[in-house]
Amino acid sequence: MVKTVTELEKVSKALKLLGDKTRLTIMAILKQRECCVCELLEVFEMSQPSISQHLRKLKDLGLVKEDRRGQWVYYSLNPQSEFYDLIHDILKHIPDQTEKIRKIEDINPTLRCGC
């Protein structure tokens, strides 16, 4: 019984995180490609600290992983997450993010920030 309650609380926490439109959109983008913070800034009208805060919350629960390359950090979905199958199923119902990814690629912010 205790394990069931613990598992339910963990799933509830994951779903609460994904209940935020920005975090859900970030997850949908990361399903298609890895990104650094400067790339995500191009598709969200918010500050770098705000984007980083969203990513930290997703990382803290293990939904995303980070790959450090020098001073830069790239984020992607974490296939080792206990919630990976759940996330994958949820993201099937989210609109395709190709337009946002195209915007990132057209602007190519990594040239400016040096990622």
MMTF fields as JSON, N, C-alpha, C and O atoms, coordinates in Angstrom:
{
  "mmtfVersion": "1.0.0",
  "mmtfProducer": "UNKNOWN",
  "numBonds": 459,
  "numAtoms": 460,
  "numGroups": 115,
  "numChains": 1,
  "numModels": 1,
  "chainsPerModel": [1],
  "groupsPerChain": [115],
  "chainIdList": ["A"],
  "bondAtomList": [4, 2, 8, 6, 12, 10, 16, 14, 20, 18, 24, 22, 28, 26, 32, 30, 36, 34, 40, 38, 44, 42, 48, 46, 52, 50, 56, 54, 60, 58, 64, 62, 68, 66, 72, 70, 76, 74, 80, 78, 84, 82, 88, 86, 92, 90, 96, 94, 100, 98, 104, 102, 108, 106, 112, 110, 116, 114, 120, 118, 124, 122, 128, 126, 132, 130, 136, 134, 140, 138, 144, 142, 148, 146, 152, 150, 156, 154, 160, 158, 164, 162, 168, 166, 172, 170, 176, 174, 180, 178, 184, 182, 188, 186, 192, 190, 196, 194, 200, 198, 204, 202, 208, 206, 212, 210, 216, 214, 220, 218, 224, 222, 228, 226, 232, 230, 236, 234, 240, 238, 244, 242, 248, 246, 252, 250, 256, 254, 260, 258, 264, 262, 268, 266, 272, 270, 276, 274, 280, 278, 284, 282, 288, 286, 292, 290, 296, 294, 300, 298, 304, 302, 308, 306, 312, 310, 316, 314, 320, 318, 324, 322, 328, 326, 332, 330, 336, 334, 340, 338, 344, 342, 348, 346, 352, 350, 356, 354, 360, 358, 364, 362, 368, 366, 372, 370, 376, 374, 380, 378, 384, 382, 388, 386, 392, 390, 396, 394, 400, 398, 404, 402, 408, 406, 412, 410, 416, 414, 420, 418, 424, 422, 428, 426, 432, 430, 436, 434, 440, 438, 444, 442, 448, 446, 452, 450, 456, 454],
  "bondOrderList": [1, 1, 1, 1, 1, 1, 1, 1, 1, 1, 1, 1, 1, 1, 1, 1, 1, 1, 1, 1, 1, 1, 1, 1, 1, 1, 1, 1, 1, 1, 1, 1, 1, 1, 1, 1, 1, 1, 1, 1, 1, 1, 1, 1, 1, 1, 1, 1, 1, 1, 1, 1, 1, 1, 1, 1, 1, 1, 1, 1, 1, 1, 1, 1, 1, 1, 1, 1, 1, 1, 1, 1, 1, 1, 1, 1, 1, 1, 1, 1, 1, 1, 1, 1, 1, 1, 1, 1, 1, 1, 1, 1, 1, 1, 1, 1, 1, 1, 1, 1, 1, 1, 1, 1, 1, 1, 1, 1, 1, 1, 1, 1, 1, 1],
  "groupList": [{"groupName": "MET", "atomNameList": ["N", "CA", "C", "O"], "elementList": ["N", "C", "C", "O"], "formalChargeList": [0, 0, 0, 0], "bondAtomList": [1, 0, 2, 1, 3, 2], "bondOrderList": [1, 1, 2], "singleLetterCode": "M", "chemCompType": "L-PEPTIDE LINKING"}, {"groupName": "VAL", "atomNameList": ["N", "CA", "C", "O"], "elementList": ["N", "C", "C", "O"], "formalChargeList": [0, 0, 0, 0], "bondAtomList": [1, 0, 2, 1, 3, 2], "bondOrderList": [1, 1, 2], "singleLetterCode": "V", "chemCompType": "L-PEPTIDE LINKING"}, {"groupName": "LYS", "atomNameList": ["N", "CA", "C", "O"], "elementList": ["N", "C", "C", "O"], "formalChargeList": [0, 0, 0, 0], "bondAtomList": [1, 0, 2, 1, 3, 2], "bondOrderList": [1, 1, 2], "singleLetterCode": "K", "chemCompType": "L-PEPTIDE LINKING"}, {"groupName": "THR", "atomNameList": ["N", "CA", "C", "O"], "elementList": ["N", "C", "C", "O"], "formalChargeList": [0, 0, 0, 0], "bondAtomList": [1, 0, 2, 1, 3, 2], "bondOrderList": [1, 1, 2], "singleLetterCode": "T", "chemCompType": "L-PEPTIDE LINKING"}, {"groupName": "GLU", "atomNameList": ["N", "CA", "C", "O"], "elementList": ["N", "C", "C", "O"], "formalChargeList": [0, 0, 0, 0], "bondAtomList": [1, 0, 2, 1, 3, 2], "bondOrderList": [1, 1, 2], "singleLetterCode": "E", "chemCompType": "L-PEPTIDE LINKING"}, {"groupName": "LEU", "atomNameList": ["N", "CA", "C", "O"], "elementList": ["N", "C", "C", "O"], "formalChargeList": [0, 0, 0, 0], "bondAtomList": [1, 0, 2, 1, 3, 2], "bondOrderList": [1, 1, 2], "singleLetterCode": "L", "chemCompType": "L-PEPTIDE LINKING"}, {"groupName": "SER", "atomNameList": ["N", "CA", "C", "O"], "elementList": ["N", "C", "C", "O"], "formalChargeList": [0, 0, 0, 0], "bondAtomList": [1, 0, 2, 1, 3, 2], "bondOrderList": [1, 1, 2], "singleLetterCode": "S", "chemCompType": "L-PEPTIDE LINKING"}, {"groupName": "ALA", "atomNameList": ["N", "CA", "C", "O"], "elementList": ["N", "C", "C", "O"], "formalChargeList": [0, 0, 0, 0], "bondAtomList": [1, 0, 2, 1, 3, 2], "bondOrderList": [1, 1, 2], "singleLetterCode": "A", "chemCompType": "L-PEPTIDE LINKING"}, {"groupName": "GLY", "atomNameList": ["N", "CA", "C", "O"], "elementList": ["N", "C", "C", "O"], "formalChargeList": [0, 0, 0, 0], "bondAtomList": [1, 0, 2, 1, 3, 2], "bondOrderList": [1, 1, 2], "singleLetterCode": "G", "chemCompType": "PEPTIDE LINKING"}, {"groupName": "ASP", "atomNameList": ["N", "CA", "C", "O"], "elementList": ["N", "C", "C", "O"], "formalChargeList": [0, 0, 0, 0], "bondAtomList": [1, 0, 2, 1, 3, 2], "bondOrderList": [1, 1, 2], "singleLetterCode": "D", "chemCompType": "L-PEPTIDE LINKING"}, {"groupName": "ARG", "atomNameList": ["N", "CA", "C", "O"], "elementList": ["N", "C", "C", "O"], "formalChargeList": [0, 0, 0, 0], "bondAtomList": [1, 0, 2, 1, 3, 2], "bondOrderList": [1, 1, 2], "singleLetterCode": "R", "chemCompType": "L-PEPTIDE LINKING"}, {"groupName": "ILE", "atomNameList": ["N", "CA", "C", "O"], "elementList": ["N", "C", "C", "O"], "formalChargeList": [0, 0, 0, 0], "bondAtomList": [1, 0, 2, 1, 3, 2], "bondOrderList": [1, 1, 2], "singleLetterCode": "I", "chemCompType": "L-PEPTIDE LINKING"}, {"groupName": "GLN", "atomNameList": ["N", "CA", "C", "O"], "elementList": ["N", "C", "C", "O"], "formalChargeList": [0, 0, 0, 0], "bondAtomList": [1, 0, 2, 1, 3, 2], "bondOrderList": [1, 1, 2], "singleLetterCode": "Q", "chemCompType": "L-PEPTIDE LINKING"}, {"groupName": "CYS", "atomNameList": ["N", "CA", "C", "O"], "elementList": ["N", "C", "C", "O"], "formalChargeList": [0, 0, 0, 0], "bondAtomList": [1, 0, 2, 1, 3, 2], "bondOrderList": [1, 1, 2], "singleLetterCode": "C", "chemCompType": "L-PEPTIDE LINKING"}, {"groupName": "PHE", "atomNameList": ["N", "CA", "C", "O"], "elementList": ["N", "C", "C", "O"], "formalChargeList": [0, 0, 0, 0], "bondAtomList": [1, 0, 2, 1, 3, 2], "bondOrderList": [1, 1, 2], "singleLetterCode": "F", "chemCompType": "L-PEPTIDE LINKING"}, {"groupName": "PRO", "atomNameList": ["N", "CA", "C", "O"], "elementList": ["N", "C", "C", "O"], "formalChargeList": [0, 0, 0, 0], "bondAtomList": [1, 0, 2, 1, 3, 2], "bondOrderList": [1, 1, 2], "singleLetterCode": "P", "chemCompType": "L-PEPTIDE LINKING"}, {"groupName": "HIS", "atomNameList": ["N", "CA", "C", "O"], "elementList": ["N", "C", "C", "O"], "formalChargeList": [0, 0, 0, 0], "bondAtomList": [1, 0, 2, 1, 3, 2], "bondOrderList": [1, 1, 2], "singleLetterCode": "H", "chemCompType": "L-PEPTIDE LINKING"}, {"groupName": "TRP", "atomNameList": ["N", "CA", "C", "O"], "elementList": ["N", "C", "C", "O"], "formalChargeList": [0, 0, 0, 0], "bondAtomList": [1, 0, 2, 1, 3, 2], "bondOrderList": [1, 1, 2], "singleLetterCode": "W", "chemCompType": "L-PEPTIDE LINKING"}, {"groupName": "TYR", "atomNameList": ["N", "CA", "C", "O"], "elementList": ["N", "C", "C", "O"], "formalChargeList": [0, 0, 0, 0], "bondAtomList": [1, 0, 2, 1, 3, 2], "bondOrderList": [1, 1, 2], "singleLetterCode": "Y", "chemCompType": "L-PEPTIDE LINKING"}, {"groupName": "ASN", "atomNameList": ["N", "CA", "C", "O"], "elementList": ["N", "C", "C", "O"], "formalChargeList": [0, 0, 0, 0], "bondAtomList": [1, 0, 2, 1, 3, 2], "bondOrderList": [1, 1, 2], "singleLetterCode": "N", "chemCompType": "L-PEPTIDE LINKING"}],
  "groupTypeList": [0, 1, 2, 3, 1, 3, 4, 5, 4, 2, 1, 6, 2, 7, 5, 2, 5, 5, 8, 9, 2, 3, 10, 5, 3, 11, 0, 7, 11, 5, 2, 12, 10, 4, 13, 13, 1, 13, 4, 5, 5, 4, 1, 14, 4, 0, 6, 12, 15, 6, 11, 6, 12, 16, 5, 10, 2, 5, 2, 9, 5, 8, 5, 1, 2, 4, 9, 10, 10, 8, 12, 17, 1, 18, 18, 6, 5, 19, 15, 12, 6, 4, 14, 18, 9, 5, 11, 16, 9, 11, 5, 2, 16, 11, 15, 9, 12, 3, 4, 2, 11, 10, 2, 11, 4, 9, 11, 19, 15, 3, 5, 10, 13, 8, 13],
  "groupIdList": [1, 2, 3, 4, 5, 6, 7, 8, 9, 10, 11, 12, 13, 14, 15, 16, 17, 18, 19, 20, 21, 22, 23, 24, 25, 26, 27, 28, 29, 30, 31, 32, 33, 34, 35, 36, 37, 38, 39, 40, 41, 42, 43, 44, 45, 46, 47, 48, 49, 50, 51, 52, 53, 54, 55, 56, 57, 58, 59, 60, 61, 62, 63, 64, 65, 66, 67, 68, 69, 70, 71, 72, 73, 74, 75, 76, 77, 78, 79, 80, 81, 82, 83, 84, 85, 86, 87, 88, 89, 90, 91, 92, 93, 94, 95, 96, 97, 98, 99, 100, 101, 102, 103, 104, 105, 106, 107, 108, 109, 110, 111, 112, 113, 114, 115],
  "secStructList": [7, 2, 2, 2, 2, 2, 2, 2, 2, 2, 2, 2, 2, 2, 2, 2, 2, 2, 6, 1, 2, 2, 2, 2, 2, 2, 2, 2, 2, 2, 2, 2, 7, 7, 3, 3, 2, 2, 2, 2, 2, 6, 6, 1, 1, 1, 7, 2, 2, 2, 2, 2, 2, 2, 2, 2, 2, 2, 2, 2, 6, 6, 1, 3, 3, 3, 3, 3, 3, 6, 6, 3, 3, 3, 3, 3, 3, 7, 6, 6, 1, 6, 6, 2, 2, 2, 2, 2, 2, 2, 2, 6, 6, 1, 7, 7, 7, 2, 2, 2, 2, 2, 2, 2, 2, 2, 2, 7, 6, 2, 2, 2, 2, 6, 7],
  "xCoordList": [0.82, 0.0, 0.864, 0.558, 1.94, 2.813, 3.476, 3.582, 3.923, 4.562, 3.57, 3.942, 2.333, 1.317, 1.089, 0.981, 1.017, 0.821, 2.03, 1.877, 3.229, 4.45, 4.478, 4.784, 4.167, 4.16, 3.115, 3.371, 1.951, 0.892, 1.338, 1.055, 2.024, 2.523, 3.564, 3.571, 4.441, 5.465, 4.842, 5.248, 3.874, 3.197, 2.437, 2.434, 1.797, 1.066, 2.002, 1.644, 3.19, 4.165, 4.601, 4.715, 4.839, 5.231, 4.125, 4.394, 2.896, 1.771, 1.572, 1.2, 1.821, 1.725, 2.768, 2.477, 3.97, 5.01, 4.597, 4.802, 4.017, 3.615, 2.325, 1.943, 1.656, 0.447, 0.751, -0.162, 2.007, 2.425, 2.684, 3.443, 2.061, 2.152, 3.598, 3.99, 4.384, 5.78, 6.564, 7.282, 6.437, 7.183, 6.719, 7.53, 5.43, 4.915, 5.449, 5.801, 5.507, 6.054, 7.541, 8.022, 8.267, 9.696, 9.866, 10.71, 9.075, 9.172, 8.88, 9.545, 7.885, 7.545, 8.686, 8.964, 9.343, 10.503, 11.635, 12.268, 11.885, 12.985, 12.712, 13.642, 11.471, 11.155, 11.729, 12.088, 11.809, 12.264, 13.759, 14.398, 14.323, 15.758, 16.242, 15.457, 17.529, 18.102, 18.262, 18.395, 18.249, 18.376, 19.178, 19.219, 19.819, 20.403, 19.436, 18.496, 19.665, 18.762, 18.632, 17.529, 19.744, 19.679, 18.779, 18.176, 18.679, 17.777, 16.325, 15.47, 16.041, 14.665, 14.209, 13.015, 15.14, 14.794, 14.16, 13.369, 14.492, 13.976, 12.486, 11.83, 11.95, 10.539, 9.635, 8.417, 10.212, 9.419, 9.698, 10.844, 8.689, 8.861, 9.087, 8.223, 10.24, 10.599, 12.112, 12.844, 12.559, 13.986, 14.726, 14.13, 16.031, 16.877, 16.74, 16.667, 16.702, 16.515, 15.179, 15.111, 14.129, 12.832, 12.899, 12.411, 13.5, 13.661, 14.504, 14.167, 15.586, 16.461, 15.718, 15.945, 14.842, 14.055, 13.118, 12.995, 12.46, 11.598, 12.415, 11.998, 13.58, 14.433, 14.925, 15.013, 15.245, 15.71, 14.633, 14.924, 13.394, 12.297, 12.133, 11.938, 12.21, 12.089, 13.265, 13.093, 14.452, 15.648, 15.601, 15.962, 15.156, 15.101, 14.218, 14.488, 13.176, 12.303, 12.801, 12.229, 13.86, 14.459, 13.799, 14.046, 12.967, 12.28, 13.191, 13.028, 14.144, 15.129, 16.517, 16.72, 17.453, 18.847, 19.642, 19.222, 20.795, 21.653, 22.972, 23.471, 23.517, 24.804, 25.696, 25.49, 26.678, 27.587, 28.657, 29.311, 28.803, 29.843, 30.6, 30.186, 31.702, 32.431, 31.585, 31.14, 31.36, 30.543, 29.072, 28.263, 28.692, 27.31, 26.621, 27.255, 25.317, 24.52, 23.392, 22.636, 23.294, 22.22, 21.258, 21.675, 19.98, 18.931, 18.224, 18.055, 17.812, 17.048, 16.158, 16.342, 15.194, 14.366, 15.25, 16.236, 14.899, 15.665, 14.995, 14.01, 15.513, 14.893, 15.03, 14.37, 15.881, 16.053, 15.051, 14.982, 14.275, 13.312, 12.237, 11.791, 11.833, 10.75, 9.439, 8.492, 9.389, 8.181, 8.267, 7.373, 9.332, 9.545, 8.353, 7.909, 7.84, 6.702, 5.474, 4.765, 5.226, 4.108, 4.29, 3.356, 5.481, 5.772, 5.594, 4.983, 6.13, 6.024, 4.556, 4.181, 3.739, 2.306, 1.624, 0.813, 1.939, 1.343, 1.737, 0.902, 3.002, 3.494, 2.885, 2.945, 2.311, 1.613, 0.402, -0.063, -0.104, -1.311, -1.011, -1.928, 0.262, 0.686, 0.97, 1.561, 0.554, 0.833, 2.328, 3.181, 2.609, 3.979, 4.676, 4.054, 5.933, 6.679, 7.665, 8.605, 7.444, 8.37, 8.532, 9.635, 7.456, 7.553, 8.495, 9.312, 8.388, 9.278, 10.72, 11.652, 10.897, 12.246, 12.834, 14.022, 12.018, 12.479, 12.927, 13.931, 12.185, 12.552, 13.915, 14.76, 14.121, 15.416, 16.523, 17.566, 16.295, 17.328, 17.573, 18.712, 16.527, 16.683, 17.474, 18.35, 17.161, 17.842, 19.245, 20.169, 19.394, 20.663, 21.342, 22.447, 20.673, 21.219, 22.535, 23.241, 22.867, 24.093, 25.324, 26.395, 25.185, 26.294, 26.603, 27.757, 25.511, 25.678, 26.202, 27.095, 25.645, 26.016, 27.233, 27.816, 27.619, 28.819, 28.608, 29.57, 27.362, 27.089, 27.715, 27.595],
  "yCoordList": [-1.194, 0.0, 1.258, 2.206, 1.29, 2.454, 2.706, 3.851, 1.631, 1.792, 2.375, 3.236, 1.928, 2.433, 3.928, 4.68, 4.364, 5.779, 6.58, 7.658, 6.062, 6.74, 6.875, 7.949, 5.814, 5.851, 6.839, 7.581, 6.848, 7.766, 9.217, 10.077, 9.484, 10.832, 11.244, 12.391, 10.321, 10.618, 10.901, 11.843, 10.105, 10.323, 11.641, 12.395, 11.915, 13.169, 14.361, 15.353, 14.273, 15.355, 15.549, 16.681, 14.461, 14.544, 15.191, 16.034, 14.797, 15.366, 16.847, 17.631, 17.228, 18.642, 19.462, 20.555, 18.932, 19.637, 19.817, 20.877, 18.773, 18.834, 19.62, 19.905, 19.97, 20.784, 22.231, 22.999, 22.606, 23.949, 23.975, 23.154, 24.906, 24.977, 25.111, 24.472, 25.931, 26.117, 24.824, 24.433, 24.155, 22.909, 21.821, 21.04, 21.774, 20.781, 21.05, 20.119, 22.315, 22.667, 22.355, 21.849, 22.652, 22.307, 20.81, 20.385, 20.014, 18.551, 18.123, 17.234, 18.754, 18.408, 18.769, 18.035, 19.897, 20.274, 19.285, 18.833, 18.952, 18.026, 16.624, 15.833, 16.309, 15.009, 14.949, 13.878, 16.108, 16.158, 16.446, 16.009, 17.198, 17.496, 18.014, 18.543, 17.865, 18.447, 19.947, 20.416, 20.688, 22.146, 22.665, 22.053, 23.814, 24.546, 25.672, 25.948, 26.306, 27.352, 28.47, 28.963, 28.879, 29.998, 29.667, 30.569, 28.402, 28.021, 28.106, 28.561, 27.678, 27.745, 29.188, 29.474, 30.095, 31.512, 32.058, 32.999, 31.485, 31.968, 31.681, 32.341, 30.72, 30.356, 30.712, 30.556, 31.181, 31.579, 33.038, 33.483, 33.756, 35.166, 35.256, 35.715, 34.817, 34.873, 34.958, 34.775, 35.231, 35.417, 34.077, 33.011, 34.182, 32.991, 32.34, 31.113, 33.107, 32.461, 31.702, 30.656, 32.224, 31.538, 30.203, 29.187, 30.211, 28.958, 27.981, 26.801, 28.46, 27.593, 27.0, 25.844, 27.773, 27.285, 26.15, 25.145, 26.316, 25.255, 23.983, 22.883, 24.15, 22.995, 22.334, 21.108, 23.137, 22.57, 21.698, 20.613, 22.168, 21.383, 20.067, 19.021, 20.111, 18.892, 17.949, 16.732, 18.52, 17.71, 17.107, 15.946, 17.893, 17.405, 16.174, 15.307, 16.084, 14.905, 13.805, 12.717, 14.1, 13.097, 13.001, 12.043, 13.97, 13.917, 14.313, 13.835, 15.181, 15.557, 15.303, 15.224, 15.18, 15.027, 16.141, 16.738, 16.406, 17.443, 16.832, 15.883, 17.405, 16.969, 18.2, 19.092, 18.244, 19.389, 19.229, 18.193, 20.301, 20.362, 21.659, 22.725, 21.551, 22.754, 23.532, 22.981, 24.819, 25.638, 25.593, 26.222, 24.885, 24.843, 23.559, 22.517, 23.658, 22.508, 22.296, 23.218, 21.079, 20.713, 19.79, 18.908, 20.002, 19.237, 18.339, 18.699, 17.162, 16.225, 15.396, 15.387, 14.703, 13.811, 12.733, 12.317, 12.292, 11.259, 9.896, 9.586, 9.088, 7.786, 6.819, 5.781, 7.154, 6.315, 6.662, 5.973, 7.73, 8.164, 7.108, 6.458, 6.948, 6.018, 6.481, 5.704, 7.749, 8.315, 8.405, 8.963, 7.862, 8.028, 7.535, 8.231, 6.364, 5.843, 6.737, 6.996, 7.203, 8.109, 9.404, 9.865, 9.984, 11.216, 10.995, 11.809, 9.894, 9.58, 9.493, 10.002, 8.853, 8.739, 10.112, 10.407, 10.936, 12.273, 13.114, 13.815, 13.044, 13.878, 13.491, 14.273, 12.313, 11.925, 12.822, 12.941, 13.446, 14.263, 15.757, 16.578, 16.106, 17.504, 17.873, 17.083, 19.066, 19.475, 19.405, 19.634, 19.089, 19.027, 20.372, 21.422, 20.35, 21.568, 21.944, 22.704, 21.409, 21.651, 23.136, 23.581, 23.906, 25.344, 26.026, 26.858, 25.683, 26.273, 25.825, 26.615, 24.579, 24.068, 24.738, 25.059, 24.947, 25.648, 27.066, 27.553, 27.723, 29.072, 29.05, 29.91, 28.068, 27.922, 27.752, 28.4, 26.89, 26.599, 27.782, 28.017, 28.527, 29.692, 30.799, 31.417, 31.043, 32.105, 31.662, 32.473, 30.385, 29.77, 30.539, 31.054, 30.612, 31.387, 30.841, 31.55, 29.616, 29.051, 29.758, 29.712, 30.411, 31.191, 32.406, 32.801, 33.004, 34.163, 33.786, 34.442, 32.727, 32.399, 31.475, 31.283, 30.907, 30.082, 28.637, 27.943, 28.171, 26.764, 25.828, 24.61],
  "zCoordList": [0.0, 0.0, 0.0, -0.723, 0.798, 0.881, -0.47, -0.91, -1.129, -2.439, -3.443, -4.24, -3.42, -4.331, -4.117, -5.085, -2.865, -2.552, -3.018, -3.594, -2.774, -3.199, -4.711, -5.229, -5.419, -6.878, -7.389, -8.337, -6.768, -7.164, -6.962, -7.796, -5.868, -5.614, -6.65, -7.099, -7.03, -8.025, -9.389, -10.07, -9.789, -11.07, -11.029, -12.002, -9.904, -9.742, -9.897, -10.533, -9.325, -9.431, -10.887, -11.357, -11.585, -13.002, -13.829, -14.684, -13.574, -14.321, -13.996, -14.869, -12.739, -12.367, -13.124, -13.608, -13.22, -13.968, -15.426, -16.016, -15.99, -17.399, -17.598, -18.733, -16.512, -16.599, -16.948, -17.248, -16.912, -17.289, -18.8, -19.315, -19.497, -20.963, -21.442, -22.419, -20.764, -21.178, -21.038, -21.958, -19.896, -19.698, -20.663, -21.162, -20.922, -21.859, -23.265, -23.99, -23.64, -24.958, -25.029, -26.043, -23.969, -23.925, -24.135, -24.923, -23.44, -23.587, -25.025, -25.557, -25.653, -27.038, -27.987, -28.935, -27.733, -28.555, -28.343, -29.297, -27.075, -26.767, -27.28, -27.441, -27.535, -28.147, -29.561, -30.051, -30.208, -31.594, -31.725, -32.682, -30.738, -30.811, -29.47, -28.683, -29.209, -28.008, -28.216, -29.347, -27.127, -27.199, -26.026, -24.959, -26.243, -25.122, -24.767, -25.513, -23.652, -23.179, -24.203, -24.437, -24.821, -25.768, -26.956, -27.537, -27.325, -28.416, -27.974, -28.734, -26.766, -26.259, -26.063, -26.147, -25.803, -25.662, -26.931, -26.871, -28.067, -29.347, -29.534, -30.34, -28.81, -29.018, -27.842, -27.928, -26.765, -25.606, -25.289, -25.353, -24.96, -24.586, -23.081, -22.334, -22.66, -21.245, -21.116, -22.089, -19.927, -19.675, -19.612, -19.458, -19.737, -19.634, -18.258, -18.186, -17.159, -15.86, -15.759, -15.113, -16.39, -16.362, -17.106, -16.611, -18.286, -19.052, -18.245, -18.145, -17.676, -16.879, -15.684, -15.326, -15.072, -13.931, -14.361, -13.661, -15.515, -16.037, -16.289, -15.926, -16.916, -17.208, -15.926, -15.853, -14.916, -13.648, -13.019, -12.515, -13.045, -12.48, -13.225, -12.606, -14.542, -15.339, -15.081, -15.017, -14.936, -14.662, -13.263, -13.074, -12.284, -10.901, -10.77, -9.938, -11.572, -11.532, -12.473, -12.528, -13.203, -14.086, -15.45, -16.184, -15.807, -17.096, -18.246, -19.369, -17.967, -18.984, -18.424, -17.212, -19.328, -18.92, -19.569, -20.56, -18.989, -19.551, -19.972, -19.368, -21.025, -21.553, -21.605, -22.428, -20.729, -20.688, -21.758, -21.881, -22.524, -23.557, -23.338, -23.795, -22.642, -22.259, -21.264, -20.257, -21.544, -20.646, -21.015, -20.332, -22.056, -22.529, -22.096, -21.932, -21.915, -21.478, -22.486, -22.792, -22.993, -23.914, -23.18, -22.429, -23.404, -22.737, -23.738, -24.903, -23.268, -24.087, -23.166, -21.949, -23.76, -22.956, -22.36, -22.969, -21.187, -20.512, -20.724, -20.054, -21.64, -21.882, -20.705, -20.678, -19.733, -18.544, -17.445, -16.427, -17.65, -16.646, -16.43, -17.375, -15.192, -14.896, -15.526, -15.646, -15.927, -16.529, -18.046, -18.682, -18.635, -20.075, -20.903, -21.817, -20.6, -21.373, -21.22, -22.192, -20.008, -19.765, -20.562, -21.217, -20.508, -21.237, -22.733, -23.426, -23.214, -24.638, -25.067, -26.123, -24.251, -24.562, -24.544, -25.422, -23.571, -23.476, -24.686, -25.258, -25.072, -26.171, -27.524, -28.472, -27.619, -28.851, -29.097, -30.23, -28.049, -28.13, -28.213, -28.203, -28.294, -28.339, -29.794, -30.53, -30.211, -31.594, -31.918, -31.061, -33.152, -33.651, -33.432, -33.593, -33.073, -32.765, -33.867, -33.636, -35.061, -36.17, -36.473, -36.79, -36.381, -36.656, -35.672, -36.068, -34.407, -33.397, -33.624, -33.471, -33.981, -34.24, -35.477, -35.504, -36.49, -37.693, -37.332, -37.852, -36.448, -36.001, -35.312, -35.564, -34.448, -33.775, -34.807, -34.722, -35.765, -36.761, -37.696, -38.1, -38.045, -38.909, -38.218, -38.823, -36.959, -36.203, -35.793, -35.736, -35.513, -35.117, -33.984, -34.15, -32.835, -31.715, -31.162, -30.445, -31.478, -30.939, -31.509, -30.904, -32.666, -33.196, -32.324, -32.162, -31.752, -30.884, -29.516, -28.98, -28.953, -27.565, -27.514, -26.446, -28.646, -28.682, -28.271, -27.942, -28.283, -27.927, -28.934, -28.803]
}
